[in-house]
Amino acid sequence: MLKKIHAFQLFALLMLATFGLSSCGDTTEDIVPAPIIILNPESVTVDVGQTASANYSVTTQGTLNQIQIQKEGVTLQTISSFTSTGSHEGRLDYLTTNDDAGKTIVFTLIATDTEGTSGRADFTVVVNEAPTPTLVRTYTLGAQGSAQGSFASAGSDQVFSIAQAKQNAANIDFAYLFGTIQGAVVGSPRDNSVDFIYGTNSNFTENGVHTWSQRNDTRFKLTALTTNDFNGITNGRQLETSYNAGTQPDNDGASEGSSSRTALEVNKVYAFRTQAGKFGLILVNRIQEGANGQAALTIKVQE
């Protein structure tokens, strides 16, 4: 009789263990995975004023309850009407403003089903710095024998005689001359050729550049830009890019460094960097040859 009771107890324990295992298996099968969000693209880089966009799709094995779109943790939109009970497709559009310049903005999509299970995905927007405005200057500069002023500042529309330039030395970035070897030339006040024509070895010794309180060191480069390229540039960053991509001018191996001046040709575009760090371009519109001639230039420079 004792053996039968033990056998019965053993049978009951086995039944309970089997029922327990079966119940655990059923619970696992009842768990619904979190909604899945797919973004295309997941990140973009845009300029100020452009719209950052991404398409998204949400799928779930359960039933969708809501989709939230957040910007830096703040809810911008809550969606409760879906393509179907278990899926939705949409588009996120964000128009960037000046306040976004130089920032990285993270948008978060959170999809929640009716069981309270949530899935999330991030859309990253990198906003470039605001474009640097450009100033447009138009000069007619005279050569050393012309009555027209030969000196100019990148930050002004005014043309200066050598006496006026001496009084405004801190602002003078260019000098124009016409040489027997190089022809039409624009150069820095520090350039040896400019000093030769407008300084120690010239008729301008009283106001010559060697007597100035400051001689700005403007640098020049050759570019492959066309007139159309020049006309199309409105962003100051493009001026810097053009300068960096330029090549050193050939100035007959001058000892002062080849970039302190450059010879000019009509319809050619030349890049420059002022001592103050402003980048710009020079378009040569017209050249009247000779020491009594003039050169008409259009300049774009960073504001």
Salt bridges, closest charged atoms under 4 A:
ASP47 OD1 - ARG237 NH2 3.72
ASP93 OD1 - ARG91 NE 3.06
ASP157 OD2 - ARG137 NH1 3.40
ASP191 OD1 - ARG261 NH1 2.95
ASP195 OD1 - ARG215 NH2 3.87
ASP217 OD1 - ARG219 NH2 2.85
GLU256 OE2 - ARG261 NH1 2.08
